[in-house]
Amino acid sequence: MIQFTKHVLSNGLPLIVHEDPSTPLATVNLLYKVGARDEDPSRTGFAHLFEHLMFGGSVNIPEYDGPLQIAGGDNNAFTNNDITNYYCTLPANNLETAFWLESDRMLSLAFSEKSLEVQRQVVIEEFKQRYLNQPYGDVWLLLRPLAYKNHPYQWATIGKEVAHIEQATLEDVREFFYRYYAPDNAILVVAGGVKKDDVLPLAEKWFGSIKRSMGERHPYPSEPEQQEARELTVHRDIPFDSIYIAYHACARTDAEFYATDLMTDVLSRGKSSRLYNQLVKEKKLFSDISAYLTGDFDKGLVVVEGKLIKGIAMDEAENAIYQELQRIADELVSESELDRAKNKVESTIEFSETDLSGRALALAIADYMGDANLANTEMKLYAAVKREDILHAAKSVFRKENSSVLHYLSMN
């Protein structure tokens, strides 16, 4: 159980404090409710670009990392389609350093052509190295627009194309920042060897005077229900043929999320799972295969992906996948399979809570989903899933007309 208290500042910034007297450290986690889905379709990759720009100096502090290191801290950040998350861990008695740093870059970045150009080149290089010049690197650049035709999940966090980052102007960047990087569009979590009565005055001191600027959030374009199967075949310089099958599924906040997540675990989590047993171990069609739920805040995807053994025909491998998916949609999973999947989820949740930054992030995400206490109750929701719920989820998801298939073939 993660004990916490919550207070909302007058400017709309939620403050969640988790006291853990067993540690001398503190984690400050600042989640911004902005991700790739918030971008203009003609100017994508901005949320990820900001992940870099936020470390390039703020209005009063020319460098973020230096003061934090002097205070004995370290930091990191990540961006996905739904959120951008920044977090740092440092000795609890140096907590105010983190408040100083985070509040200043929420107030304003030190916008300059030089800073933009430096981070632009970093992102462009990352785009090329990780997505364009690496085997299997462009899979999501192909699969997302195949599966999504209307919703902004149709592009990856890195963006649609390099040109969008190359052409980003200082004015574009400034406009994006002042819309989304605001107290009323963020969640602040402080966890560790702290006292809530000490943290609240610090939050008021450093964040309280920053003005709201997010304004009204417009709904995202909805994705119409897919009516027919889609396919795309590409040839690349890769060692093994691969297949990626994406099915539209539930959102992270939907009631059926827990059954759908456990369904993918029954299919592919661990060497006792169905796909591994049947398609890797028994039939020797794949060297590796997995199924997972993306867990997006809007309607996401269940993805089945596998690398074929050399010499195996794509049709044979693909049909073998469909047989397993049909089986889980036709027959109840066994009690032992479901129990094993639940036990693995419970282990994962418990392990994540041993880490201070993991607890802070769990509270932030749960609060964004509507209730910070969800960080404590999610395991009960997984535990309540029945075999019939798995069957229902499989029938709903694994329909041919709901699929988008990427055949990713070797040129050799």
N, C-alpha and C positions, 0 to 999 in steps of 0.2 A: 504494500500500500504506500503510495507516494502522498505524504501529507503536504498540503499547500494552503495558502490564503491568496485571495484575489482582490485587487483594488483597481478601479478605473480612474485615471487622471482626468481632469476637467477637459483636456484636449482630445479625449477619446482613446488614449493609450492604455491598454490593459496591462497591469503589472501583476505577475504571479510569482510568489515567493515560496520556495521549498527549502525549509530549514533542515540541515543535516549536520548535527554537532559532532559527528564522528570524523569529519574531514576538515583540514585546515584550508582547503581550497574552495573557490567559488567559480561557478560557471555563469556567464551572462549570455543568454541566447536571445537574439533579436530576429524574429520572423517577420518578413514583409509579405503581405498578401499580393504578390506580383510574380508572375512567371511568364513563360513563353505564350500562354494563352491570352495574355493581356496586350500583346503587340499588334501593331498595324500589319496586315498581311503583306504590305509592300515595304515594311521596315522591320524585319524579323531579326532575332538574335540580340535584342537590346537588353533583356533581363540578364542574360548571361554576360553581356558586355559590362553591365553595371556591377556584376560580381567582382570584376577586375577593377573597374573605376573607383569603387568604394575603398580600395586600398591605396589609391593614388594621391591621397591628400585631401583634407577637408578645409573649410573656410578659414579656420584658425590654427590648424595643425597640419604642417606640410607633409608629415609622414606618419602613418598609422603604426607600423610594426616596431619602430624604434622605442617609443615610450612604453609599449606593452612589454617588450623584452626586458627593459630596465626594471619593470615592475615584476618580473619573473613569470610572465604569462606567455601563452601561445594562442593561436587562433586559426580558424578555417572558415570556409563558407561553401555552400552549394546552391545550385539553381536547378529547378525542374520546370515542368509545364505549369505548375500551380503556385509555387512559392519560391522565394529567395531567402535563405537562412544564413545568418552570420552568428558565430559563437566564439567566445574566448574563455579560457580557464586561467586563473591566476590565484596567488595567495589571497585569502579572504580579507586580510588586513589591507590589501591594495585595491579593494573593490572599486573605490572611487575613480581610479585610473581608467577602468573599463567604462564607467558611466561618462566620464569626460570625453573619451575617444568616440564612443558610440553616439552620444548626443550631438557631437559636433558634426559628424558626417550625416546625421539625419537633418541637422539644421541647414547645411548646404555643403556641397563639394567645392573644391577649388577648381572650378571649370577653367580649362585652358586648352588651346589647340595642341600644345605639347603633350599634356597628359592624355588627351583623347587619342593622339597619334600613337603614343607608346602602347597604350592598352589595345588599340585597334590592331596593331601589328601582332601583339601577343595572341589575340583571339583569331586572327586570320591564319596564323601559323598553326594554332591548335586545330582549326577547321580542316586545314590541309593535311596535317599529320594524322589526326585521329579519325577523320571521316572520309577523306578523299584518297589518301595515299597508303591506307592500311587495309589488309585483307578483311573483308566483311564489314569495313568501316561505314559504308553508305547504306547499310540495310535499313536503318530507321528513316533515312532520307527518302527511301523508296516505299517502305511499308506504311508509314503514316499517311501520305497523300493517297495511297491506294485504299486505305480503310476509311479515312475521313474525307468527306467532300465539302462539308460546310463548317464544322466546328474548328476552332483554331488549334486543336490537337493535331491538325494535319501537318504541322511542321515540328521539327525537333528543337530542343532547347538551343542548340548552336545556331539555329536559323535555317531558312530555306536555302540560301545561297550566299557565297562569300561577298557578292556585290552589295548586299544590304548593309554589311558592316563597312565595306570600303567606302560607300557613299554616305554614311552617317555624318551629319553635320553637328557642330557644337549646339546649334539651336534645337535640333532634333533631340539630342541627349538631354539638354537642359529641361525641355518640355516634359520628357518622360520622367525625369527625376522628380520634378515638383508635383507631378500628378500622383505618383505612387509611393514615394519614399517619405511618408508622413506619419505622424503619431496615430492618426485615426485609421491607418492602414497597416498597422504593425501590432505585434504582441511581444512584450518584454517579459522574459522569465529569468529570475535570479535564483540559483540553487547552490547549496553547499553550506559551509560554516558561517552562516549569516543569521541575523535576527530581523524579522519583518519590521520591527519598530525602528531599526536602523536603515533598512533599505528604502522604505517609503519616503523619508525626508530626502534621501539622495536622488530618488526618482523625480520628486517634485523640483528639486534644485536644478537638475541637469536637463530634464525633459519637459517639465511643466510649462515652460514659456514658449515652447515650439508650437506654432499655430497649426491647426487642422488645415489640410489642403486637398484631401482625397475627393471629397464631394460624393455625389451619387455614383454608385457602381451599376453600370448597365449589364443586363443579362447577356451571356455569351450566345452566339448563334447556335441553335440546336441542330443536332445531327439527325436527319430523317432516318427512319428505320430502313435498313438495307434490304432490298427486295430481290437481289440476284447475286450470285457468286461472282467474285472478281479474281482475275489472275494477271500476273505479270511475270515474265521470264527475262532474266538478264544473264549475260555471260561476263565473267570476270577472271582475272588472273589469281585464282585461289587454288589451294591444294585439294579440297574436297567439295563436292556438290552439297548444297544445303537447302532446306525448305523452311519457310516461315508461314504459319497459318494464323491469321488474326481474326478473332470473333468479337463482335461488339458485346459488351457485358455491362455490369452495374457500376455505379459510382461508389467512391469510398464511404459516402454517407448513407447509402441505401441499406435497407434491412437485409437484403440477400447477399451483401458483401461477404459475410462470414462463411456462409455455406459455399459460395463460389470460390473463396480463397482456399478453404479446406478441400474442395473438389480438385483443385490444381495440385494440392499437396498429395492427395491420394494418387493422382496420376504420375507425379514425377519427383516428389521430394525423397531423396535417398535411394539406396540400391535395392530396397524392398518394394519400391513403387511399381505401379503397373507398367508404365512405358519403359522403364529401365529393364524390368524383368522380361517382358515380352519382346521388345524390339532391339534391345542391346544384347542382353544375355542369351535369350532363347533363339530368336530368329536371326540375330547378328546382321541387322540391316543398318544400324546406326552406331557410330562410335560414341555419340553423345546426343541426348535428347532431353528436353525440358518443357514444362508447361507452367505458366505463371499468370497471375492477374496483375495488371499494371497498377491498380489501386489509385487511380486518378480521382480528383475531387468532382469532376463531371464524369459522365459515362465513359468508362475505360475499355480496355481490351483484355481478353484472355488470349495469350499467344502460345502456340506450340511451335517449337523450333528444334531442328535436328541436323546434324552433320552425317551424311551418308558414308557408309563403308565404300571404299574404292571398288568400282565394278558393279555396284547395286543400281538397278534401274530406278529412276525417279518415280515412275508409276507404281512399282511394287512397294517402295518405301512409303509413298503417300497413302496408298490404299490401306496399308497396315496401320497407319495412324488413325485413319477414319474408322477402322474396325474397333480400335480401342476406345475411341470417343463415343462410338455408337453403343458399345457395351456398357459404359458408365451411364449413358442416357436411357438404357433399356432395363438395367438390373440394379437393385439396391446394392450399395457397397456393403462389405461385411462389417460387423461391429468392431472387429480387431483392426481393420484398415482405418476406420474412422477414429478409434481410440488412439492409434499410433499417430495419426495426423494431428490430433488435438494435443497429445503429449509433446510433440515437436514444437508446436506453436507456443505452448506454455513455457518450454525451455528457452525458446528464443526471446519471449517477453521478459522472463526472469533474468536472463543474461544481459539484456539491454538495460535493465534497471540497476545492474551492479555498477554501471558507469554513470557518473554525475551528469555529463553532457547528454547522455542518452535519456535520462529522466527529464532534463530540461526541455529537450526537443519533443519528447512524448507529450508533455504538458502543453507546449506551444501548439502542436498540431491538433491535439484534442480540443483546445480552446477555439481554434479556427473552425473546427468541425461543429462547434456549438456548445460544448461542455467540457471544461478541462478535466473533470472527474472521469471522463471516458478513458483516460490513461489508466485508471484503476479498475474499470468495469469491463473492459474489452474481453478479457479472458472468460468472463461469465457468458458473454455473447457467443464466443466460440464454443464454449462447453455446452450451450443450449442447442447447438445444431444437431439435427437428427438425420438419419440415413435418407429419409424421405425428402429432406431439404436439399441434400446433395443431388438426388435424382431429379428434382424439380429444376435445380440450377443447370444441370447438364442438358436437360431437354430444352430449356430456354436458350442456352448459349450455342450448343453444337448443332446448329442447323446449316445446311449447305448454303442456303441463300444469305446467311449471315456471315459468310467467310470471305476473307481476302487472302489470296495465296501468292506468295513470292517464291518463285523457283530461281534459285541463285546458283548458277551452273559454272563449273570450271571450264576454261577455254582449252585446257590441256587434254 
